[in-house]
Amino acid sequence: MDDIRHRDLSQIPEDEMSLEERRELKRRFEEFVGLMRRSSSPDKPGVKPPEKKVQRWDPASMGKRRSS
């Protein structure tokens, strides 16, 4: 398990990481961001949904209520 790509870097404080470990952490982050940006789902993270247009309520346009 000497390969840096398989090391668990989550428990190491950033100020104690070697230069190689910092580069690997940055590479993993950039890979993650790239995967999230390529997502084709309509609910993309970081993108606000369009605001809904609010219509004023008008009882006359609703028509008569039927009582059963």
C-alpha positions as CSV (number, residue, x, y, z in Angstrom):
1,M,0.0,0.0,0.0
2,D,2.8,2.3,-0.9
3,D,0.9,4.0,-3.7
4,I,-0.2,7.5,-2.7
5,R,-3.4,7.1,-4.6
6,H,-4.6,4.5,-2.1
7,R,-3.6,6.2,1.1
8,D,-6.2,7.5,3.5
9,L,-5.3,11.2,3.8
10,S,-8.4,12.1,5.8
11,Q,-6.9,11.8,9.3
12,I,-3.7,13.8,8.5
13,P,-3.7,17.5,9.4
14,E,-2.9,19.6,6.3
15,D,0.1,21.3,8.0
16,E,1.6,17.8,8.7
17,M,1.2,16.6,5.1
18,S,4.2,16.2,2.8
19,L,4.3,18.0,-0.6
20,E,3.4,14.7,-2.3
21,E,0.4,14.2,-0.1
22,R,-0.8,17.8,-0.7
23,R,-0.6,17.3,-4.4
24,E,-2.6,14.1,-4.2
25,L,-5.2,15.7,-2.1
26,K,-5.5,18.6,-4.6
27,R,-5.7,16.0,-7.5
28,R,-8.5,14.2,-5.7
29,F,-10.4,17.4,-5.1
30,E,-10.1,18.5,-8.8
31,E,-11.2,15.1,-9.9
32,F,-14.2,15.3,-7.7
33,V,-15.1,18.8,-8.9
34,G,-14.8,17.7,-12.5
35,L,-17.2,14.8,-11.9
36,M,-19.7,17.1,-10.3
37,R,-19.6,19.6,-13.1
38,R,-20.1,16.9,-15.7
39,S,-23.2,15.7,-14.0
40,S,-26.1,15.9,-16.3
41,S,-28.8,15.8,-13.7
42,P,-31.2,18.8,-13.6
43,D,-30.4,19.4,-9.9
44,K,-26.8,20.4,-10.3
45,P,-25.1,21.3,-7.0
46,G,-24.3,25.0,-6.8
47,V,-26.9,26.1,-9.3
48,K,-29.9,27.9,-8.1
49,P,-33.3,26.7,-9.5
50,P,-35.2,29.4,-11.4
51,E,-37.5,31.4,-9.2
52,K,-41.2,30.7,-9.6
53,K,-43.4,33.4,-10.7
54,V,-46.1,34.2,-8.2
55,Q,-49.6,35.0,-9.4
56,R,-51.9,37.1,-7.4
57,W,-54.9,35.2,-6.2
58,D,-58.2,36.4,-7.8
59,P,-61.4,34.7,-6.6
60,A,-63.3,35.9,-9.7
61,S,-61.0,34.1,-12.0
62,M,-61.4,30.8,-10.0
63,G,-65.1,30.5,-11.0
64,K,-68.0,29.5,-8.8
65,R,-67.7,26.9,-6.2
66,R,-69.9,23.9,-6.4
67,S,-71.4,22.7,-3.2
68,S,-72.2,19.0,-3.1
